[in-house]
Amino acid sequence: MRLPLLYSLAFMVGCSGGADLEMDKLKTVPASGKLTIDGSPFGPATIDLIPLDSNERVRAGSALVAEDGSFTVGTYDDDDGIVPGSYTVRVSVPLDSASPAPNVEYFEFTVGDDGDKEIALDLKKGTGAGGLLSPDLGGGGTPP
């Protein structure tokens, strides 16, 4: 009588997958800072931090940028940090944003194994097409 119940419990535990998802997560470190364009705080916006390395041990991060330019990066959750490594940044503004979407130059930065709570994303306005700031999520630039 208890045997079917025992099999059912074993099946449910084995199929849950929750523990496997936790084990697959890469280690993240604290990451926050300020977004500026030509020295002036820029926000509200969204930043996508795109890994320069393309192997399975890296993962993109993102953050919502406040009006004062401050942000805290998340990889799996809103503010759980980022996987250490080198990144480029893509900035998006909402379509209904009061701020224009200026074109900015390509930018790279690195987050070390201890994290970085003072990331200075000081982007410079660029010229011509192909910048990293776009009024929609589909925009993006190409490295020089």
C-alpha positions in Angstrom: 0.0 0.0 0.0 2.8 2.5 0.9 4.9 1.4 -2.1 3.0 3.4 -4.7 3.1 6.5 -2.5 6.9 6.1 -2.1 7.3 5.7 -5.9 5.2 8.8 -6.5 7.3 10.9 -4.1 10.5 9.7 -5.6 9.2 10.6 -9.1 8.2 14.1 -8.0 11.5 14.8 -6.4 13.5 13.5 -9.3 11.5 15.5 -11.9 11.4 18.8 -10.1 14.6 20.1 -11.7 14.8 23.0 -9.2 18.1 22.0 -7.7 19.6 21.4 -11.2 18.8 25.0 -12.2 20.6 26.3 -9.1 23.7 24.2 -9.8 23.9 25.5 -13.4 24.0 29.2 -12.3 27.4 30.8 -12.7 28.9 32.7 -9.8 27.9 36.4 -9.9 29.6 39.3 -8.1 28.1 42.7 -7.0 28.0 45.2 -9.9 26.6 48.7 -9.8 27.5 52.1 -10.9 26.6 55.2 -12.9 25.8 55.8 -16.6 26.8 59.1 -18.0 27.0 60.4 -21.6 29.7 63.0 -22.1 29.9 63.4 -18.3 26.2 64.0 -17.7 24.0 61.4 -15.9 21.7 59.5 -18.3 18.4 57.8 -17.4 15.9 56.5 -17.3 17.1 53.7 -19.6 17.9 50.0 -19.7 21.5 48.7 -20.2 22.4 45.3 -21.5 25.9 44.1 -20.7 27.1 41.8 -23.4 30.0 39.5 -22.8 33.0 39.9 -25.1 33.8 36.2 -24.6 31.5 33.7 -26.2 31.7 30.5 -24.2 29.2 28.8 -21.8 31.0 30.2 -18.7 29.7 33.8 -19.4 26.3 35.3 -19.3 24.8 38.7 -20.2 23.6 41.0 -17.5 21.2 43.9 -17.5 20.0 46.8 -15.3 17.4 49.5 -15.2 19.0 52.9 -15.0 17.5 55.5 -12.7 17.1 59.2 -13.8 20.3 60.1 -12.0 22.2 57.4 -14.0 22.6 54.9 -11.1 22.1 51.2 -11.7 22.5 47.8 -10.1 23.2 44.9 -12.5 21.3 41.6 -12.5 22.0 38.3 -14.3 19.5 35.8 -13.0 17.5 38.2 -10.7 17.1 42.0 -10.8 20.1 42.8 -8.7 22.1 39.7 -8.1 25.3 41.0 -9.9 27.2 39.8 -12.9 29.5 37.0 -13.9 33.1 38.4 -13.8 34.5 39.2 -17.2 34.7 41.8 -20.0 31.6 43.4 -21.5 30.4 45.9 -23.9 27.2 47.9 -23.2 24.1 48.6 -25.1 21.7 51.3 -23.9 18.1 51.4 -24.7 15.5 54.1 -23.9 11.7 53.7 -24.0 10.0 54.8 -27.2 8.0 57.3 -25.2 11.1 58.7 -23.4 11.5 62.4 -23.1 15.3 62.0 -23.6 16.5 61.6 -27.2 18.5 58.6 -28.1 22.0 59.9 -28.9 24.5 57.8 -30.8 27.4 56.7 -28.6 30.8 55.3 -29.2 31.7 51.6 -28.6 32.7 51.0 -25.0 34.2 48.0 -23.1 34.8 47.4 -19.4 35.8 44.5 -17.1 34.3 43.3 -13.8 36.8 41.4 -11.7 36.3 38.4 -9.4 35.5 40.7 -6.4 32.8 42.7 -8.3 32.6 46.4 -8.8 30.2 48.8 -7.1 31.6 51.8 -8.9 31.3 51.0 -12.5 31.7 54.2 -14.5 29.9 53.8 -17.8 31.0 57.2 -19.2 29.9 56.9 -22.8 30.9 59.4 -25.4 28.6 60.7 -28.1 29.6 59.3 -31.5 29.0 60.4 -35.0 27.2 58.5 -37.8 25.1 55.4 -37.7 25.7 52.2 -35.7 25.9 53.5 -32.2 25.1 51.6 -29.1 22.2 53.7 -27.9 18.9 53.0 -29.6 15.2 54.0 -29.0 14.2 50.3 -29.2 15.6 47.0 -27.9 16.8 46.0 -31.4 19.6 48.6 -31.7 23.2 47.9 -31.2 26.5 49.0 -32.4 29.5 47.2 -33.8 33.1 47.5 -32.5 35.6 49.7 -34.4 
